């Protein structure tokens, strides 16, 4: 895809990095490196080494530079797409989508035009209007990480300096947002979406 990006955007600077961590230096202090100001379009593979999934989306969108993010993944089920778009991604492209279609979508977005859809799957453009976008707050992400570590509501409350009732409320909100009914299901969804590491 890097070759296609260079060909499609020959008047622009196209850079490729093997990990999110490696790319962060490109954004931080970009003016010091005489990089052009303006919008940074980031095409991010959710399966890169290091920080991945929704955790990577949250990191990249927290960078000071003005960033618009397009996520790329081999997993393009509705849960994954909804989570990416809900986390702030501008669009979602399946790795199985034809490269020409991917370039068309990216070029449309870069030109501030309205695309056919913000989700390009292996089978073509898909309707995102019916997809439920998953939106977790920073606190919910923190609590979900603790759930994945096996912590109880009491443990979470003590660690965060909140009441157990408040911890239970956060857990309930997470279950509702992820559409799960218990901690095991929440952990599995968190791992699938890259919210936390699969090591837990």
FITORTI-265493 format. One record per atom (N, C-alpha, C): x, y, z. Coordinates in pm, whole numbers, padded with zeros to 5 digits, always signed. Each point is the difference from the previous one (the first is absolute). Layout:
<nodes>
XYZ...
</nodes>
This chain:
<nodes>
+00082-00120+00000-00082+00120+00000+00086+00126+00000+00121-00009+00054+00088+00117+00005+00030+00052-00141+00025-00092-00093+00026+00039-00139-00119+00072-00059-00119-00053+00023-00122+00062-00052-00020+00139+00060+00030+00015+00129-00013+00131+00064+00097+00101-00062+00123-00043-00023+00100+00089-00062-00043+00042-00140-00059-00093-00074-00045+00032-00136-00123+00091+00002-00094-00028+00090-00124+00077+00008+00024+00140+00054+00092+00011+00095+00027+00129+00064+00143+00044-00029+00034+00008-00128+00138+00031-00041+00042+00142+00041-00098+00089+00023+00032+00137+00041+00010+00014+00152-00019-00109+00072+00001+00003+00146+00116-00080+00054+00027+00019+00128+00102-00078+00069-00067-00124+00058+00047-00117-00040-00054-00127+00050+00110-00069+00079-00029-00031+00125+00098-00067+00085-00060-00130+00052+00083-00102+00016-00045-00128+00053+00080-00035+00124-00069-00053+00100+00064-00041+00124-00049-00139+00036+00084-00076+00069-00036-00138+00033-00075-00012+00132-00005+00108+00077-00073-00003+00127-00051+00139+00033-00100+00005+00086-00054+00129+00044+00107+00079+00074+00071-00068+00088+00102+00067+00081+00103+00070-00090+00039-00068-00108+00100+00055-00092-00054+00125-00071-00130+00002-00027-00059+00111-00076-00021+00127+00082-00008-00012+00131-00035+00115+00083+00097+00117-00014+00127-00028-00025+00099+00106-00018-00029+00083-00123-00069-00056-00096-00036+00071-00122-00095+00116+00031-00089-00022+00097-00099+00102+00034+00050+00098+00103+00065-00052+00102+00050+00087+00107+00118+00080-00050-00011+00132+00008+00108+00086-00046+00015+00002-00150-00111-00024-00072+00009-00007-00146+00050+00130-00061-00034+00115+00059+00045+00126-00057+00151+00015+00011+00059-00059+00104+00146+00007+00017+00071-00074-00112-00068-00097-00060+00060-00077-00109-00040+00055-00137-00053+00123-00001-00043+00065-00123-00107-00077-00076-00082-00074+00072-00112-00070-00063-00110+00102-00026-00079-00021-00104-00108+00095-00029-00107-00003+00109-00060+00116+00025-00108+00008+00097-00130-00041-00068-00102-00027+00080-00129-00038-00056-00044-00133+00055-00093-00061-00070-00057-00127+00044+00095-00115-00032+00017-00089+00096+00073-00124-00022-00103-00109-00023+00005-00066-00112-00084-00117-00025+00080-00123+00036-00050-00077+00093+00070-00120+00047-00079-00123-00040+00065-00089-00070-00056-00129-00037+00065-00102+00092-00077-00053+00096+00059-00084+00104-00051-00142-00005+00094-00093-00012-00031-00143+00007-00019-00036+00146-00118-00049+00035-00028-00033+00140+00081-00118+00051+00063-00074-00090+00077-00116+00042+00150+00022+00007+00045+00126+00002+00143+00026+00009+00056-00052+00132+00130-00019+00005+00062-00041+00126-00007+00115+00100+00010-00033+00126-00005+00102+00104-00145+00028+00039-00031+00126+00021-00136+00040+00037-00091-00022-00120-00113-00068+00022-00088-00034-00110-00145+00036+00031-00086-00021-00097-00143+00013+00018-00045+00137+00048-00104+00000+00084-00057+00125+00048+00098+00078+00086+00089-00071+00068+00102+00069+00079+00087+00086-00092+00035-00053-00115+00081+00075-00097-00077+00121-00053-00129-00018-00026-00083+00111-00049-00001+00113+00103-00019-00035+00126-00004+00101+00106+00133+00074+00010+00111-00073-00014+00132+00064+00009+00021+00095-00117-00025-00046-00120+00030+00081-00118-00088+00125-00005-00126-00012+00043-00089+00116-00004+00027+00097+00116+00080-00041+00096+00033+00089+00111+00124+00085-00029+00066-00027-00112+00119+00076-00039-00043+00143-00033+00085+00096+00027-00036+00140-00019-00028+00037-00145+00068-00063-00094-00021+00033-00140-00144-00028-00041-00046+00072-00100-00137-00020-00049-00002-00127-00085-00061-00104+00054+00005-00131-00065-00139-00048-00037-00011-00053-00121-00120-00071-00043+00045-00143-00028-00070-00093+00061+00044-00139+00000-00090-00091-00083+00063-00081-00082-00069-00106-00073+00059-00132+00049-00085-00088+00049+00050-00128+00051-00009-00107-00107+00097-00091+00004+00006-00112-00093+00011-00127+00083-00080-00101-00033+00003-00124+00076-00049-00116-00084+00051-00118+00032-00049-00122-00062-00130-00044+00063-00030+00053+00118-00124-00033+00071-00098+00114-00022-00095-00019-00091-00092+00109-00027-00145-00035+00034-00017-00067+00115-00137-00026+00044-00057+00128+00060-00130+00004+00018-00068+00121+00045+00049+00049+00136+00033-00091+00089+00050+00037+00132+00129+00080-00014+00093-00052-00079+00129+00067-00020-00019+00136-00066-00080+00005-00104-00023+00125-00073-00067+00103+00092-00103-00042+00071-00070+00090+00091+00090+00054+00110+00089-00086+00048+00093+00043+00106+00101+00101-00055+00049-00022-00120+00097+00093-00059-00064+00135-00029-00116-00001-00063-00068+00125-00032-00044+00071+00129-00043-00076+00099-00039+00059+00128+00117+00060+00075+00120-00049-00027+00121+00051+00066+00060+00120-00072-00059+00038-00112+00047+00120-00068+00061-00019-00137+00006-00124-00049+00053-00022-00135-00095+00062-00102+00056+00056-00105-00080+00062-00106-00059-00105-00092+00074-00108-00022-00047-00106-00090+00067-00132+00037-00055-00107-00055+00051-00135+00025+00014-00071-00134+00119-00054-00026+00025-00073-00125+00044-00142+00033-00064-00096-00063+00038-00139+00016+00125-00029-00084+00089-00082+00055+00119-00039-00076-00038-00079-00125-00120-00058+00002-00046-00078-00115-00059+00084-00111-00018+00130+00022-00057+00089-00102+00101+00021-00112-00047+00014-00124+00093+00028-00111+00077+00130+00026+00127+00000-00034+00086+00117+00025-00054+00123-00071-00049-00016-00122-00053+00114-00076-00117+00064+00073-00090-00083+00056-00113+00052+00076+00047+00070+00127+00102-00057+00063+00055+00061+00122+00056+00138-00031+00075+00012-00111+00057+00129-00038-00109+00101-00033-00107-00047-00064-00112+00090-00033-00062+00055+00127-00024-00086+00099-00058+00045+00126+00092+00099+00071+00127-00033+00008+00096+00088+00067+00007+00135-00070+00007-00001-00132+00010+00125-00076-00127+00085+00020-00115-00065+00002-00127+00071+00022+00002+00070+00135+00046-00070+00103+00005+00058+00135+00101+00114+00009+00117-00021-00057+00105+00102+00003-00047+00128-00070-00080-00016-00106-00052+00115-00074-00125+00061+00065-00033-00046+00121-00117+00049+00073-00131-00019-00075-00007-00109-00075-00122-00034-00072-00073-00110+00078-00128-00016-00028-00080-00101+00069+00017-00136-00070+00053-00101+00070+00017-00131-00062-00132-00076-00007-00001-00108-00077-00118-00087-00007-00032-00053+00139+00103-00031+00074-00013-00049+00137+00134+00020+00070-00002-00004+00133+00124+00010+00077+00053-00139+00036-00062-00104-00056+00044-00138+00023+00013-00071-00134+00123-00034-00035+00027-00076-00122+00041-00140+00042-00088-00097-00023+00029-00139+00036+00059-00074-00120+00031-00126+00021+00051-00083-00109-00103-00016-00111-00127+00020+00036-00109-00014-00098-00050+00133-00054+00069+00108+00029-00040+00131-00049-00045+00090+00115-00062+00111-00037-00045+00097+00100-00117-00057+00080+00001+00026+00130-00105-00047+00090-00065+00119+00069-00125-00017+00038-00075+00104+00067+00043+00008+00147+00045+00117+00042+00041+00017+00140-00110+00060+00086-00109+00041-00061-00108+00065+00075-00062-00093+00103-00004-00130-00030-00063-00095+00090+00097-00062+00100+00127+00035-00011+00101-00056+00091+00000+00080+00129-00002-00072+00108+00007+00063+00132+00146+00034+00031+00027+00127+00019+00137+00042+00030+00026-00013+00150+00104-00073+00032+00037-00021+00139+00085+00118+00047-00046+00065+00107+00072+00115+00053+00019-00017+00150+00121-00031+00039+00034-00013+00142+00077+00123+00045-00032+00047+00120+00072+00113+00056+00138-00046+00049+00087+00096+00029+00133-00034+00052-00013-00080+00130-00093+00039+00084-00021-00070+00127-00048-00143-00026-00091-00017-00095-00049-00134-00032+00112-00089-00055+00088+00058-00080+00115-00076-00051+00088-00043+00117+00021+00089+00094+00081-00029+00118-00063-00113+00081-00131+00009+00021-00071-00103+00076+00001-00133-00076-00020+00006-00131+00001-00122-00080+00137-00069+00006+00105+00077-00001+00135-00057+00014+00013-00073+00134-00058+00057+00104+00006-00063+00133-00086-00126+00003-00113+00001-00068-00084-00120-00011+00082-00111-00066+00074+00037-00104+00083-00098-00072+00113-00055+00088+00037+00075+00102+00103-00046+00095-00062-00086+00110-00134-00017-00005-00067-00084+00099-00041+00074+00126+00005+00131-00002-00034+00077+00119-00151+00004+00023-00039-00004+00127-00141+00008+00038-00041+00148+00005-00130+00023+00016-00047+00139+00014+00066+00068+00120+00017-00077+00108+00064+00055+00120+00145+00038-00030+00071-00088-00071+00139+00029-00039+00008+00126-00086-00091+00009-00096-00003+00114-00092-00026+00128+00078-00097-00005+00091-00034+00118+00081+00120+00048+00081+00070-00094+00063+00117+00036+00081+00111+00058-00086+00024-00061-00115+00109+00046-00087-00027+00139-00057-00127+00031-00026-00035+00128-00064-00045+00106+00101-00013-00039+00126-00043+00096+00100-00146+00041-00016-00083-00097-00039-00144+00026-00017-00077-00099+00086-00130+00019+00010-00080-00093+00078-00024-00127-00081-00034-00106+00071-00029-00127-00068-00124+00013-00088-00094+00082+00043-00122+00022-00079+00036+00068-00132+00091+00096+00004+00044+00069-00122+00074-00098-00091+00085-00084+00058+00071-00102-00079-00100-00092-00069-00101-00043+00075-00104-00088-00056-00074+00071-00114-00023+00129+00016-00066+00078-00104+00085+00006-00127+00131+00019+00016+00090+00000-00116-00002-00136-00070+00004-00106+00079-00002-00136-00057-00130-00021-00079-00113+00042+00059-00128-00013-00068-00005+00078-00131+00058+00120+00001+00006+00081-00122+00085-00064-00108+00108-00065+00041+00087-00071-00094-00075-00118-00061-00068-00077+00084-00076-00115-00049-00104+00046-00103-00067+00109+00032-00104+00051-00090+00060+00045-00133+00111+00072+00006+00063+00051-00122+00054-00113-00088+00057-00103+00064+00056-00113-00075-00105-00106-00034-00120+00016+00057-00109-00096-00019+00040-00139+00049+00050-00004+00122+00036-00126+00064-00074-00009+00133-00001-00120+00058-00074-00019+00125+00087-00039+00119+00130-00027-00027+00087-00036+00111+00145+00040-00029+00083-00017+00101+00140+00041-00009+00079-00081-00104-00028-00128-00009+00070-00084-00097-00025+00050-00142-00125+00028-00030-00033+00052-00133+00066+00136-00024+00003+00084+00103+00062+00132-00012+00150-00014-00030+00066-00094+00067+00143-00024-00024+00024-00047-00143-00084-00091-00049+00016-00052-00136-00018+00111-00104-00099+00085+00020-00023+00111-00093+00117+00098+00009+00047+00030+00120+00113+00092+00018+00124-00051-00072+00024-00130+00008+00115-00059-00069-00018+00006-00151-00120-00030-00046-00028-00001-00145+00019+00139-00061-00041+00103+00074+00007+00136-00051+00135+00067+00027+00087-00069+00070+00130+00059+00029-00006+00109+00105-00102-00004+00085-00009+00098+00108+00104-00034+00105+00021-00128+00020+00102-00048+00093+00077-00112-00067+00111-00036+00056+00082-00108-00053-00067-00134+00023+00019-00094-00092-00058-00133+00013+00070-00084+00105+00102+00054+00067+00074-00080+00100-00081-00024+00125-00106+00080+00025-00078-00016+00123-00090-00120-00009
</nodes>
